[in-house]
Amino acid sequence: MSRFKGRNKKRYAVVIDTYVYAENDYMARKIAHGMKRKVNGDHTRVIEINECPFASIQTRSLNDISEPASHTKCEEELPF
């Protein structure tokens, strides 16, 4: 069986632009990558994250748009 989800289906590239509200850069990255994981598609990626203050023409591109490392329960709650 082919790895594609149907031989008679066409593949489309879709660019989605949205705003997220976060307390800081870390949380903006975390929210963006959480949204990426929920998208049902192949090779979904976060291409760019910009800070865009409301009613301002000044924007700031985040240099680090990588997905923050997830913390397991063991790491968050130490046994002592």
TAFENLIN-V555889 format. One line per field, one symbol per residue. ss: DSSP state (2 for helix, 1 for strand, 0 for the rest). psi: psi as a letter, one per 30 degrees, with the letter a starting at -180 (. if undefined). burial: + if it has 16 or more other ideal C-beta (glycine too) atoms within 10 Angstrom, else -. A space follows every 10 residues. Layout:
ss=???
psi=???
burial=???
This chain:
ss=0000000000 0000000000 0000222222 2222222200 0000000001 1100000011 1000000000 0022220000
psi=klflgkfgkl kkkkkkklkk klfleeeeee eefeeeffkj lkhkljekkk kikkgkfklk kkejglkkkk kleeeejkf.
burial=---------- ---------- ----+--+++ -++------- --------+- ---------- -+--+----- ----------
